[in-house]
Amino acid sequence: MKPVAIFRFSPTEGPGHFGNWLDSQYVAWKVIALDRGESVPADARAFSGIGMMGGPMSANDDLPWNAPLLALLRNAVDTDVPIIGHCLGGQLFAKALGAQVSRTATPEIGWGNVDADHPAASPWLGGRTRFMAFQWHYDVFAVPPGATRLLSNAFNPNQAFGLGKHIGFQCHIEMTREMVETWCRDGASDLPAQTAGATQSKVDILRDVDARLAELSRVADDVYAHWAQGLAY
């Protein structure tokens, strides 16, 4: 089987639970570390699927890999290679499909519920209608033409979109404890001393973190299992 390509944009935002799940299912995967200058492949058909992780940059930044990656994503849709994007990865996927990515008036950092916004969300979420996701973003995407909004919340309504076998998330479902702790350390200047609106303090982010991550991982397992049904063998 061809490997899943996992695009990494930052050394602190790697495959996380997504990689763990692929390992548990004996699905081969390969990290393409754009943060280390690795090149974007030209043909999506070299891979069984494409996963994209998060990152601190904007999908609108004029970076050397941006245009080649957007072209690869369009090639993947055209050749039926499934895509999954997490946060920045979801924003890049939306942009590749012609949707706007813009600065949000309400950044989100920390834990918060997202709600299923359409019956099409059910197969992805194992029948759930709500779960607590992790957030850390300043940009948001519009839903691309032809796609369906799957998740929403009160702060930023477009939390996930689906397009056939493809899915893009604004929120994070791939989190591990190591990732949460690293982000809280490296992004300490982004965190308020006291939780205010959609931006949480480090204390509140780490409260009950193991239980929250365990439940989030169960959600992610269902998402990844549904996505993997479409892998291009």
N, C-alpha and C positions, 0 to 999 in steps of 0.2 A: 504494500500500500504506500502511496505517496505520503510524505509528511504534511502535517499542518504547519503552515508558516505563521510564526508569531512575531509581529513587529513590535520592537521595544524602542521607546522614544526617550527613556530616562533609566539610568541604572537602578533607581529606587522603585520603578514601576514595572517590574517584570511579570512573568506569567502567573505568579501567585497560585490561587486555587484552580485556575483554568489549567495550568500545567499539571497540577496534582491530579485533576480529574482525568486528563488525557492519559497520564501514566497509569491510573487505576484501570483504564479500559484498554490498555496496551495499544494506544493510538500514538504513532510516531509523530514527533514535532521538532521543529527547528526554529531557534530564535534568530531573527534578522535584526541585529543591533544597530539601528540607525544612529543611536547616540554615540557609537564608536566609528561611524563613517562607513558602515557596510552599505552596499548598493541595493537598490530596489530591483528585484527580478523583473524581467520584461513580460513573462507569460505566466498567467495565473494557473494554467493547466499543469505546471510543474508541481502543484500542491493539491492535496485533497480538500483543503479549506484554508481560510485566511482569518487569523485572529489579530486584533490590534488592542494594545493596552493603553494606559493613560500616560500623561506627560504634562509638564508645566507650561509648555508653549501653547500658542493658539493655532488652530487649523488655518488661520488666515496669514500666519507668518510666512514670509518669503524665504523658506529654507531649501537647501539643495535637494532634499528628498521629497518635497511636497508634491510638485507636479508629477514626477514619476509614480509616486504612490497613488495619487488620485487616478491616474491613467490605468494602473494595475487593478484598482478596485472596479473601475468600469469594465475592464476586460474580464474580471471575475464574474460580474453579473451577466455579461454577455455569454460567457462560456459555462455558466451554471456551477461555478465553484463557490460554496457557501462562505459568507463573511459574518464575523461577529466582532463588534467594536465596543470597547469599554471606555466611557467618558471621552477623552480626546479621540480615541479610536472611533467612537460613535459620531463625533463631530466631523471627523475626516470623511467618514462614509457618507454622512448626509451631504457634505460639500461636494463630494464626487458625484452625487446624484442630482446636483443642481440646487440644493437647498442652502439657505443663508445660515451662516454661523456668526453670532454677534455677542457682544458683551451683555451680560445680564444685569438688571438693576438690583437683583437679589442673589448674591453669591451664596452657595451652600457649602458648609463644611461640617461634617459630623453625621450623625445618624438621623434618619427620618423615614416615615412611611411613604411608600408609593402605592398607588391604586391602579388596578387593571382598568383600562379605559375603553376596552373593546373586547367582544367575545373571542376574537382571534388571539388574545393574550393567554387564554386558558391552556392550550396545549404546551406553550412555553413554560408556564408556571405550575404545571401539575395540578391545575384546577384552582389554585389560590386566586384570591381577589385583592390581596394586600400583603405586603411584606415590608420589613424595615431594611432599607438599603443604606449604603455608605456613600457620602458625597464629599467632593472637594473640587469645586469648579467655579470659574468666573465667566466662562462663555457658555452659550447654549445654542442648540440647533433648532431650525424649523423642520417640520416633517417634510421629507422629500416628495416630489410629485409621484403619485402612484403607490406610495407607502401608506401604512396605517399606524396611527398612534396607538401604542399598546399600554403605556404607563403614564401616569401624571401625578402631580402633587400640587399643593397650594402655592408653592413658591415659584416653580418653573414648570409649566404644564407639560412640556415635551420631555418625558423621562425615558422613553424608549419607542422605537418604531420598528415595524416589521415589513419586509418586502419578500414574500415567498419564503424561501429557505434562509433568508438573510435577516440579521437583527442588529440594531445599533442601540446602545444604552447611553444615556446621559449620566446615570448613576453607576456606582461600582458594585459588582457582585462577586468580584474575584479576590476579595480581601483576605489576608491572613493576619495573624497577630503581629508578626514581624513587620509587615507592611504598615499596619496602623501605627505601631510604635515608631518606625522610621520616619513616616510622614509627620508625625507629631513633633519629632525632634528636629528634622530638617526644615519643617514649615512652621516652627514655633512663632515666628513673627506674624503669621497669618491668624493666629489664634487669640481670641479675646480672653481677658482674665475671668470674665463672667459670660456665660452664654447669652447671646442677644439675637433673637429671631432665628434665622436659619444658620447662624454661625455659632458653633459650640466651643466651649473651653476644652482644654486638654483633659481636665478632670471628668467632664461629662462624656467626652469621647471614649475614655478608658473605663468608664463605669459599666460593669457587667459585660465587658468586652468579649470574654470567652463564650458566654451564652449567646450573645448577639451574633458573633461570628459563626457559631455552630448552626444557628438557624439560617443565616445568610448562605452558608455553604450548602445547606439542604436545598434552598431555592436555586442556587447556582447549579447544583447537580442536575436538577430537572431541566433547567435551561440548556445546559450543555448536552444532555442526553437527547433532547429534541433537536438541537442544532446538528448533532453528529449523525442523525439519521440521513441528512442530506449530503454527507461527505462524498466527494467525487473520487471514487475508487478507480 
